[in-house]
Amino acid sequence: MDRISEKTDSKFRFVLLAAHRAEQLIRGARPRVEVESPKISKVAMEELLADTVNWDYGPAPEAAAEEVVEEVASEPAEGEVH
């Protein structure tokens, strides 16, 4: 496969997404495209290329780190009594 989805920023991300989708297919998800190949990985890649699978990157790493810091800051310090 020489092409990747225009929505993915790298081949690495495309492979990760395809692997995740392939796992879903193995667990019983229905394919969203018709592919002649019996290989589940090929079906998953074709779904990504056809833009039939919704996904996003999730929160930015900085935002996720800020949430963790806020949670830790709101917890009582060790030995502190409320």
Secondary structure as UniProt FT lines:
FT   TURN            6..7
FT   HELIX           11..26
FT   TURN            27..28
FT   HELIX           40..49
FT   TURN            50..51
FT   HELIX           61..74
FT   TURN            78..79
//
